[in-house]
Amino acid sequence: MTSVNETYVDYHRVPSDIPNRTLAWNVYGKGVESVGRDGRPEWVDVGRPSNDQLLVRVDAVGLCFSDIKLIRLGGEHPKLYGRNLATDPTRLGHETAVTVMTVGANLADRFHPGQRLAIQPDIYVNGRSTAYGYTIPGGLIGYHLVGPEVLAADDGAYVVEVDDRLGYAETALTEPWACVEAAYSQRRRLVPLRGGRAWIVGHPDDHRSYDFGTTLKDAREIVVSGLRDDIVAALRASAPKASITVVEESQAKGPFDDIIVLDPLSAAFVARASEALAFGGVLNLVGDKPLDGPADIDVGRIHYHYTAYVGTTGPVIASAYGERRNRAELRPGGVAVFVGAAGPMGQMHLERALKTANGPSQVIGVDLDADRLAIARTRLEPVAKEFGRRLLMITSPSEEDLAALVADETSGRGADDIIVTAPTAAAVTQAARLLAGDGMLVLFAGLPVGTRASIDLSRVFLHGAQYTGTSGSRIADQALVVRKTLAGELSPGHALGAVGGMEAAAEGLRALMEGRFAGKIVIFPQLENLPLTDIADLAAEDPELGAALGDGSTWTTQAEAVLFAHHLATPTPARP
């Protein structure tokens, strides 16, 4: 009788009988009913690679709420550029672990059969986003060809090599983990753009003096509005190569790469000014008095367009810029609050905070779903204990009660860091009110561009508060997750909540939409007949697998080996 480990090791090897056909979940339009044919995957031919292609076996695919966005929007999704999916379908599955089966002649010096890869989906070709699992058909298929669209794009090959120390689910989940890591890397531009277009706006009643230094010396064009003559003269002297135009405030037309507002008074004006920011634009607020209230700003642009808000009390304009004032990492020894903590991504953020060296000393997780929160607590309490961190998990109380709790836990200071994984503007607005004056609010949930939330921007220039957000990840982020996992600093498998075989993918997408599981859903395409099953139920049905789970009933590579031993058809038959 073949042992569990022998089955898993045999599966790692490249089979001699690669099938001629395989199952695939193509997407033909909007709605879950448009995924596959009549609610089922369809048989498609397995191609043979050209000289510039690899044939890969898909071993695991994580389902993501971003998949649901594509299903809801169909060809209207921004990454599909109006594509007619009825005639030109795509395929979901951007969190993917694959094994190389066959290598094209031109790739033989870089890849080999049996090589294991994680695909980095955020791919750019000639500067255009052509993401895997969106524009490029993704991993919800048994076998598929990978070519220059992935292997020879702007940053080279968008893959990260892994080895057998990582399980398949763990490998697939390095992609969402990379998005978590990216949330704490500095992705904003924090200096004025060289060759950019700037707008400096103030008002004649401002009697302060300002030191521009060399802040805008490399600007191509500077538009000024409402400034005193002496300020304009000083600006001309500090940026002699820039084209400087004086216009009325109402005549200043964006987009601007940089906007500097001197002595800001009106929150409504600051909000209007922010609308003129270009992609990746930076708004610098320079003042020593608070605005007249919170500003209603587009928080979707912070997440997707990397717009940044910096500031200083002045008079040195340059002091607002740079990473020293504008941090991206969690505050060492601080208090961090996670809104939407029981969801899969929330749990990843919590685990990272608990395991980060010199990370926050206290972590507060908040969620609406008491059942999912209880499961998250079970998974994360052993981590908090191991790393000596205080973990408090609470079902969302009223806004007043939550504010009282944070005030009590921080001696009235407010939270040092707040990470919002709940995709609502109300969650952002409420979270912002809990922030310390110099705190950081991370907008992780993908709120659409155009989503407005009320935020106190006075904290930015008076105290150095940060409002940040990132979308997706980069190859370097995913490679870092792999290194951290191998070093024992991260455990991507801890986020796993349910698994299923190939035919369970549509049910997995419905479960994702319903929030049915307190963790990630991973599909194993080579396990065709495994129904979608919660990890706890799987453990109850299979005591051997249950015994292989980790602390807090978390997923392990050994549990995955048991799953494959009990559910993999051996050998995989070739299809006619």
N, C-alpha and C positions, 0 to 999 in steps of 0.2 A: 504494500500500500504506500502511495506517495505521500510524504509528509507535507505539512503546511509550508515549511520553508522551501522544500524542493519544488513545490508547485509555483511559488512566487519567483524563485530563481529561474525556473524553466520559462516562465512568462517573460522575464527580462531578456532572454535570448531572442535573437532574430529568427522567426520561424522560416522553414524552407518552403512552406506552402502558403504564400501570401494570397489571399482570396482575390478572385476576379471582380467580385461585387461586394458592396458594403452598404450599411444603412446610414441614412443621412436625414437630418431635420432641416430642410430648406425653408426659407421664409418667403411667402408669395404676396404678402400684403399686410394690412393692419389686423390686429387681434390674434389671440392664441389660436383661433380656428384656422388662421392662415399659415401656421407653422406645421410643416409636414403635409401629408395628403390624407384627408378624412380622419384627422386626429392621430395618424400613425407616421412613423418614419418611412421613407421610401428607399428602395434599392437603387443604387447608382453604380456605375462602373468604376473600378479602381484603375486609375491611369498609370502609365509607365513614365518615369521621369525623363525629361529632355536633358541635354548636357548641363543646363543651368538650374535644374530642379532637384529636390529631394522628394522621395515618397516617405511619408511619416505615418506611423500608427498613433492614433489619439488614445491616450491612456486614462486621462481624467479631464473633466471640464467643470469648472465652478460656474454656477448660475449667479447672475448679478442683477441688481435692480436696474442697472443701465440697459440690460436686455429688455426689461419691461418697457422702458422708454422707447426703444426701437419698435417693439411690437405695437405700442399705442400709436406711434407716429407713422410707421411704415416708411414709404419713400420720402415722406416729409421730414424725416430725421435729418438734422444738420449734416451729419457725416455721410448721408446717402445722396445729397445734392440733387434731389428730385427724381431719383431713379424709379423706373417702373418695375416694381418687384414681380408683377404678374408675368412679365416676359423676361426679366433679368433678376432672378431671385438672389438673395444673399443667404447667409447662414450665421446663426448666433454662435456664441462660445468664444469669448476673448480671454478667459482665464483657463489656459490650456497647458497640459503636460503631454509631450509627444516623445516617441522614440523613432529614430531614423531607421528606415527599412532598406532603402536603395538610394544610392548616391549618383547623381549625374556626373559625367566625366570631368566637367570643368570645376566641380566642387570637391573632388577627391582629396585635395590637399588640405581641406578645412573640415570635412565631415566624414563620418564613417558609420557603417551599419551598427546598430546597437547603441549609438550615442543618444543620450537623453537630453532633452531641451525643454526649457520653459519659453513660451513665446511672449515677447513684449508687444502688446497690441497697439500702443500709441505711436503709429508709424507715420513718417512724413516722407513724401516723394516730391522733390522740387518745391519744398516748402508747404505742400498741401497735405492736410491730414487725410490719410487713407487707411484708417484703423482696421486691424484684423478683428473679425467678428462683426464688422459693420460694412465698410466699403469692400473689404476683402473677406470672402466667406470664411467663417470661423470653424471652431473645433467640434461642433455637434455632428460628428461623422466618424466612422470607424477608421478610415484611411483617407489621406488626401495629399495632393501635390503642393509643395511650397517652392516658390521660385523667387525671381528678383524683386517682386513686389514686397517680400519680407526680408530677403537675404542681401539685397543690394540697394537699399533705400538711402536716405540722406545721411543717416548715422551708421551706415554699413548694415550688418546683419542684425535684425531685431530679435535676437534669441539670446538666452543665457544658458550655458551648459551646466547641468547638474549631474550627480552620480547616484549610485544606489543607496547612499546614506539617507537620501530623501525619498519618502513615499510618493506615489503618484498624486494623491489628493494634496499632500503637502506642497508638492511642486506647483500644481495648478494654483494653489492659494498664495503663492508668492506674489502673484500679480495684484490682488486686492491689498495684500500687505505692503506692496511697493507704493500703492496710492496713499496708504497710511503714513509710511515713511516720508513721502513727498510733501505731506501736509506740514512737516516740521523742517523742511529744507527751504532755503531762501530762494523763492522763485520770482519774487517781485523785483522790479528794477528800483533801485534805491538811490540813484544819482540822476541828474538831468541827462537827457539823451543827447549824445553827440550828433550834431547835424539835425537836431529836432526842431520842432515848432513849439514855442512857449507863449503863454499868456500870463501877464502880471496885472493884477487888478487890485485897486485900493479905493480910497475916497479922500477928497480934499480936506476933510476935517481931521484926518489923522496927522498928528503933529510929531510922531516919532521919527527917528532917523533909522536907516537900515544899511547894513553892510552886505553888499552882494558879493564882494570879493571876486573870485574867479568862477563862481557857481555856474554862470551861463555863458562863459567865454567860448564854448564850442557850439552854441546854438546857431541854427541856420536863420531862424526868423523869430523875432520877439514882438508880440502885440501887447500894447499897454493901454490900460483904461483907468481913468479916475485918479491918476497919480499927480503929485505936486511936481512942479518943474524941476526942483532940485533932485528929486528921486529919479526922474527920467534922465537928467544929466549924469548922475552917478551911474546909472545903468548903462548909458552909452559908453562911458569910460571903462566900465568893467567888461563889456562885450563888444569891442570895436569892430569885429568882423561880422556881427549879426545885422540883418536888416531889421530896423526897429520902426514900427508903425504905431501912431497914437490914434485910437478910435474910441468912440463912445462904447460904454459897456454893452449896450443893446446891439451894437454893430460887430462885436467880436464873434467870429464864426469859427467853430471847431471843425474837425477834431484837433486837439492840442496834445502833444506828447507830455508837456509839463504845464501845470497851472500853479501859480503862486498867488495866494490871496493874503494881502496885507491888512492887518487889523480887522479880521472878520467879525462881524456883529450879527448878521442875520443867518440863521440856520437854513431858511428857505433859499437864500441866495447861494449858500455853499452847496446845497443840493442841486440847484440849477447849474452851477458851475461844473459840478462833477459829471453832468451829462455831456459836457464837451470834451471829456477825456478820450483820447485814442485808446486802442487796444494796448494794454500794458502801461497806460498813462499814470502819472504820479501827480497828486494834488497836495501841495505844501501849504499848510495853514500857519501863518505867523502872527501871533497875537498874545496878549497877556490878560484878556478879559474873556469870560465864557460867552458862548453864543446865547441867543435869546431862547434856546430850546433845542430839543433833539432834531436832527436832520433826517428827512425821508429820502434815503438813497437806494440805488439799485444794487442790492447785495448779490444778485446773480452775476453782475459784472466783476465783483471782487473774486468770485469763484472761477468763472470761466474766462474772463478777460484780463485777470491779474492787475486790475486797477488798484492803486495803492494810495493810502492816506498817511501822510507824514506831517510833522509840524514841530514848531519850537516857539518859545516865548519871545525870541529875538534878542538883540537886533541882527545877529549874524545868521544870514539865511542858510548858509551851508550846514549849520549845526543840526538841521532837521534831517539831513540825509545820512546814509551809511548804515551798516549793520549794527554798529555799536548802540545806536539809539533804537533801532528797529529789529528786535530779536525775532526769531522764528521758532526756537526750541522752548519746551516747557521750562518754567522757572525752577531751578534747584531748590528743594526744601519747601516749595510752595504748596498751595491748595488748588487742585485742578478739579473742575466740574465737567462731567460728560453728559450731555443731553441726548437722549436716545441711546442709552448705554446698553440696553439688552439686545439690540439688533446685532447682526453679525459684524458690521463695521464698527459699531460702538464697542463691542467686546474686544476687537483688535486694538482700538485706541487705548482702552483701559489696560490691556495686557502690556502694551508697549510702555505706558506710563509707569506701571508697577515694576517693570524690569529695567527701565532706563537708569543707568548709573547717574547719580546726582540728579535724579528726577524729583518729582513732587513727593513730599512726605505724606500727604493725604490726598486720597482720590475719592471723589463723590460721584457715584453713578445714579442717574435719574432716568426713569422710563415710565410710560403710561401702563405698560402691560405687566401686571404683577407676576403672572405665571412665567413669562420669559425672563423677568428680572430674577426670579428665584433660581432658574437654571443657570443664568449668567453668574449669580453669586456662588453657586456650587462650583462652577468652573474656575472662578477667579480667586476665591478666598485662599486656596492653597498657594497660589502665586504670591498674593499679598503677604502671607505668612512667611514664605521662603525669603522674600526680599525685604522684610521688615517695614512694610508700608501699611498705613491705616487705610482700610477700604470701607466705605459706607455706601450701601446700595439701597435706594429708596424709591418707592412708587411715587410718581409725580404728585405732590400735594398741590394746594392752591398756590398761585403765584406769591401771595403774601407769606404763606407758610414756608415756601422754599427760600424766599428772601430772608426770612427770619433765621432759618437754619444756616444759610451761608454766612449771615452776619454773625451768628453765634460761633460758628466754626472758625471764623477769620478775625474775631474780635472787632467786628464792624468794618474791617478794611475792604472786604469784597474779595472775590476769587482772583487768584493770580492768572489763571488760565481757564477758559471755557471753550469746550469743543462741542460744536453743534452738529450732530449727525441726523437730526430730525428734519425732514425736508419741508418746513413751513416757515413763512415769514414771521408768524407770531412767536415761534420758538426762538428765532433770532432776536426779536425785539425784547422778549422777556429775559433771555440769557444776558443780553447786553446790560440790562439794569443791575445784574449781579456782579458786574466786573469791577475790580479795583481800578483806581485811577490810572495806574501804569500797567494794567493787565493786558492779556492778549485774548482775543476772540477769534477762534478758528472756524470758518464756515466750510465744513466738509461736505455737507449734504448738497447735492447738485440742484440748487434752486435755479429755475430758468432765468435767463437774462430778461430783465423787465420786472423781476420780483423786488418789491420795495419793502424796506423795514426801517423803523424809526430808531436811530442810534445817536448817542451823545458824542458828537465829534469834538466837543471842547476838550475832552480828555486827551485827545491826540496831541494837541499843541501845549496844553497846560501841564500834562503829566507824562506823556509818552505812551499812551495806550496804543494797542495794535489791533487792527481788524484785517485778518488775512484769510486767504482761501486758495486752494489749488484744485486742479482738475487733472485726473489721470496720473501718470508717472513716466519715468524715463528708464532707459536700460540700466543706468547707474543705480537707480533706486532699487530695481529688482535684483541686480547683482548684489547689492548691499544686504537685502533681505536673505538671499541665499547664504551669504557669508555669516550673517548673524545667526541663522538657523543652524548651520553646521557648528558654530561656536557655542550653541546652547543658549543664546541670548534671546531667541524668539522661537515660538512653536506654532507655525501656521496651522497645523492640524487641530489646535485647540478650538478654532473657530467653527469646526465642522459640526453641523446639526443633523443632517440627513443625507442619505446616499440613495442612488438608484442606478439601474442599468440603462442601456440605450433607449429602450421603449418607454422609460419613465420620464423622459425629458419634458414632454408637454405637461404632465402632471406636476413636475417640479416647477415649471414656470407659473402654473396656477397657484401652487403653494407659496411661491415667492410673492405673488401679488396679494395673497391673503395674509401674509405674515404668519404662516402656519408653524414655522420652526424657529427656535431661538438660536440660530446658527446658520452657517453657509450650507447650501445644497450642492453636492458634487455628483455628477453623472460619470459613470465608468462605461464608456462606449463598448468595451469588449465584453461586458457582462450584460447580455441582451435581455435576460428575463428576470432581473432583479427588480422588484417593485420599489417604489419610493418609500423609504422606511426611516423613521426617526432612529437616531443612534441608540437611545435607551430601549426602544422596542426591539431593535436588532440584537442588542445584548441580551435581552430577556429571551428571545427566540433561539439564540446561539450562545450557550454558556462559555464555549471556548473563546469566542470573539469577545464576550463581556469580560472575561478574565484578562484579556490582552489590552483592554483600555487603560488609560493613564489616570492619574489623580483627577478627581472631579468628573470621572467617566468621559475623559477626553480622548480623541482619536490618536492612534499611534500607528507607526509603520507595521508593527506586529499585528495589530487588529486588521489592517488592510491585507496583510498576508493571509490571515484566516479567511477574510471575505473572499479573496480570489480563490483560495483552495476549495471553498465550499460552493462557489457560484460560477467559476470559469469553466466553460465547455472545453474539455481537453481531449484531443487537440482541436483547435478552431478549424472547422471545416471550410474548405474552399468552396465558394459558391459558383454555380455554373453561369 
